[in-house]
Amino acid sequence: MYDVIIIGAGFAGLTAARTILKTASNARVLVLEAQTRLGGRCLTSRDFAGPVDVGCSWIHGYREGSVVRELTDELGVKCFVPNKGKSCMIFGSKVLDADLATKLSKNMSKALSTAASTASADIATSLASSLLAPSSPLFGALDSSSEQHLAKSLARTLEIGMGVQLEEVSLSCFGYEDSAKGTDAAIVGGYDTLIQKLAEEIKKMGGEIRLGSKAQDLAAEEGSDTSVSLNIVAQNDAQRASSRLVISTIPLSLLQKNRSELFKALSPRKLHAIDNVHVGKLGKLVISYENAWWPTDTGVFTVLPTEDDSVSTGSPENRLHDLFRSVPLVVSSFAIRSAPDDVQPPPSTHPTLLIYIPVPIVAEIEGQSASEVGQAMHGYLAESLPKEGVVPEGPRQSVLTNWAHDPYALGATSTPLTIKSVSAGISPTSFIELGRPESLGADDGKPRVLFAGEHTSVNNRGSVTGAVESGLREGRRAAQLLDL
Ligand SMILES: Cc1cc2nc3c(=O)[nH]c(=O)nc-3n(C[C@H](O)[C@H](O)[C@H](O)COP(=O)(O)OP(=O)(O)OC[C@H]3O[C@@H](n4cnc5c(N)ncnc54)[C@H](O)[C@@H]3O)c2cc1C
């Protein structure tokens, strides 16, 4: 019998395990991870000259107070605030005039602040209707319709981080949270360095981590005060295990899909929150080259769409090209020297581009062959990005994420509240509900399963901050409940 079984070895699960073991070194803690790797939605690709994070990449709010920074400091993991270099906006193969680009960015920030501070009582009013309204600060001092078109296209880049389209987001609760604000820092060696350190420390403290072990059928143990039993399914073999408490960090999308095979009983309030909070989508494509053919002093290129909204139907080869030019693409270059030498000795640059694949097109793109998508993206970027007087050679290698179809992610993260969610009665307090303990239908009503994960954080949902915060919260709760 374990004291605590934790389901999931992502940031929430590993933080919870560490928190319990730091409180009580003799606690019997087991972490079950269904996949054969640690990290969940933290995944660092080592297929390139340097590490590339294809899941989470930034520690948000690094200088403004971050629980992730506290963790890196405690575990001696080095971070740096990168020099992102120059950035430029591109429309129709031309780099926009710097003054116009600055004006567009400032207008977007103002429009976003206005939307976040608007008290809209009407839950059916969308973020789009505020941001894109003719009176929106988005269009301040932009006279021509072509400039206004650029402003609208730039506003669509917000959909990358949100994982949902502007028309779907409810204005009524928009901007209440802290998520993704402040300074962004990166982890030297890739984000999974922190995951590995956490796992090492847990093992050193006596915790057990089992990979390739999926938990299901959680039920209150009969005749016992508070314990829970569950099935551990590993390589065609299932065994029953029990613990005094369970902490579930199973992602929301998986709870939505598999809740009846995971839990014997959950309260109606929890089920309502599970079913009605939205999970968004975001993908990443990474392409590497022998040599950089784009300006290496530029860290970020924002390529604005030339197609307004409709995608032309053409040959299959043109289909990808049409999809790319229908959305704004944010392209990060690793050819820029982003970390100071004392943090990351040279060479720390590599001729690699990372492209965020936004929600309108991600479901169609993820799951296709990485080399075909990489080749098509190369064709589009070779037309669009400025060139350093060289003819762009084709890519050497491409890696494409598949978060939308990954059976242990089924999407990116929980999103800002959508009109559909709010109409079903969801509010920011639903994130509290998602993190509330459950008794699994036992008559005594005592907590048996605790819930952590990014989707249980009211202020930092959708981020590593939210996952870590929830792991700290539920780790402490478990230690107190068990009087460890
Ligand atoms: C493309 C992308 C970019 C992102 N960028 C950023 C960023 O820059 N900054 C940021 O802060 N956040 C970012 N995020 C969000 C961040 O990655 C997540 O919020 C965070 O990693 C979630 O951690 P978690 O522990 O809640 O869930 P997960 O990391 O998903 O961990 C849950 C674990 O549970 C396991 N599991 C599921 N079911 C079972 C079961 N039945 N039995 C056993 N194990 C199970 C899963 O395999 C998984 O390992 C990004 C996410 C994506 C997809």
The ligand as a MOL file (V3000), in Angstrom:
LIG
                    3D

  0  0  0     0  0            999 V3000
M  V30 BEGIN CTAB
M  V30 COUNTS 53 58 0 0 0
M  V30 BEGIN ATOM
M  V30 1 C 2.9280 23.3830 -28.2770 0
M  V30 2 C 2.8400 23.8320 -26.8420 0
M  V30 3 C 3.5620 24.9520 -26.4270 0
M  V30 4 C 3.5040 25.3690 -25.0960 0
M  V30 5 N 4.2690 26.4350 -24.7110 0
M  V30 6 C 4.3060 26.7880 -23.4020 0
M  V30 7 C 5.2200 27.7730 -22.9510 0
M  V30 8 O 6.0180 28.3090 -23.7210 0
M  V30 9 N 5.2050 28.0980 -21.6250 0
M  V30 10 C 4.3510 27.5070 -20.7270 0
M  V30 11 O 4.3650 27.8550 -19.5350 0
M  V30 12 N 3.4900 26.5320 -21.1360 0
M  V30 13 C 3.4580 26.1530 -22.4320 0
M  V30 14 N 2.6420 25.1370 -22.8420 0
M  V30 15 C 1.7510 24.4990 -21.8460 0
M  V30 16 C 2.5090 23.5110 -20.9470 0
M  V30 17 O 3.2750 22.6340 -21.7360 0
M  V30 18 C 1.4870 22.6930 -20.1400 0
M  V30 19 O 0.5940 23.5740 -19.4810 0
M  V30 20 C 2.1530 21.8300 -19.0650 0
M  V30 21 O 3.2700 21.1280 -19.5670 0
M  V30 22 C 1.1050 20.8350 -18.5310 0
M  V30 23 O 1.6550 20.0500 -17.4930 0
M  V30 24 P 0.7210 18.9990 -16.7450 0
M  V30 25 O 1.5690 18.3000 -15.7640 0
M  V30 26 O -0.5180 19.6770 -16.2930 0
M  V30 27 O 0.2360 17.9830 -17.8880 0
M  V30 28 P 1.0970 17.0050 -18.8000 0
M  V30 29 O 2.4440 17.5680 -19.0630 0
M  V30 30 O 0.2670 16.7000 -19.9880 0
M  V30 31 O 1.2740 15.7090 -17.8840 0
M  V30 32 C 0.2540 14.7730 -17.7210 0
M  V30 33 C 0.8740 13.3830 -17.8230 0
M  V30 34 O -0.1200 12.4090 -17.4950 0
M  V30 35 C 0.1080 11.2680 -18.2920 0
M  V30 36 N -1.1170 10.4560 -18.2650 0
M  V30 37 C -2.3120 10.7470 -18.8300 0
M  V30 38 N -3.2140 9.7690 -18.5470 0
M  V30 39 C -2.5700 8.8720 -17.7830 0
M  V30 40 C -2.9730 7.6560 -17.1560 0
M  V30 41 N -4.2230 7.1800 -17.2550 0
M  V30 42 N -2.0570 6.9480 -16.4390 0
M  V30 43 C -0.7800 7.4110 -16.2960 0
M  V30 44 N -0.3570 8.5650 -16.8790 0
M  V30 45 C -1.2370 9.2890 -17.5980 0
M  V30 46 C 0.4640 11.8440 -19.6320 0
M  V30 47 O 1.1270 10.9080 -20.4390 0
M  V30 48 C 1.3510 13.0360 -19.2250 0
M  V30 49 O 2.7060 12.6690 -19.1770 0
M  V30 50 C 2.6890 24.6820 -24.1670 0
M  V30 51 C 1.9560 23.5520 -24.5750 0
M  V30 52 C 2.0430 23.1230 -25.8950 0
M  V30 53 C 1.2800 21.8890 -26.3060 0
M  V30 END ATOM
M  V30 BEGIN BOND
M  V30 1 1 1 2
M  V30 2 1 2 3
M  V30 3 2 2 52
M  V30 4 2 3 4
M  V30 5 1 4 5
M  V30 6 1 4 50
M  V30 7 2 5 6
M  V30 8 1 6 7
M  V30 9 1 6 13
M  V30 10 2 7 8
M  V30 11 1 7 9
M  V30 12 1 9 10
M  V30 13 2 10 11
M  V30 14 1 10 12
M  V30 15 2 12 13
M  V30 16 1 13 14
M  V30 17 1 14 15
M  V30 18 1 14 50
M  V30 19 1 15 16
M  V30 20 1 16 17
M  V30 21 1 16 18
M  V30 22 1 18 19
M  V30 23 1 18 20
M  V30 24 1 20 21
M  V30 25 1 20 22
M  V30 26 1 22 23
M  V30 27 1 23 24
M  V30 28 2 24 25
M  V30 29 1 24 26
M  V30 30 1 24 27
M  V30 31 1 27 28
M  V30 32 2 28 29
M  V30 33 1 28 30
M  V30 34 1 28 31
M  V30 35 1 31 32
M  V30 36 1 32 33
M  V30 37 1 33 34
M  V30 38 1 33 48
M  V30 39 1 34 35
M  V30 40 1 35 36
M  V30 41 1 35 46
M  V30 42 1 36 37
M  V30 43 1 36 45
M  V30 44 2 37 38
M  V30 45 1 38 39
M  V30 46 1 39 40
M  V30 47 2 39 45
M  V30 48 1 40 41
M  V30 49 2 40 42
M  V30 50 1 42 43
M  V30 51 2 43 44
M  V30 52 1 44 45
M  V30 53 1 46 47
M  V30 54 1 46 48
M  V30 55 1 48 49
M  V30 56 2 50 51
M  V30 57 1 51 52
M  V30 58 1 52 53
M  V30 END BOND
M  V30 END CTAB
M  END
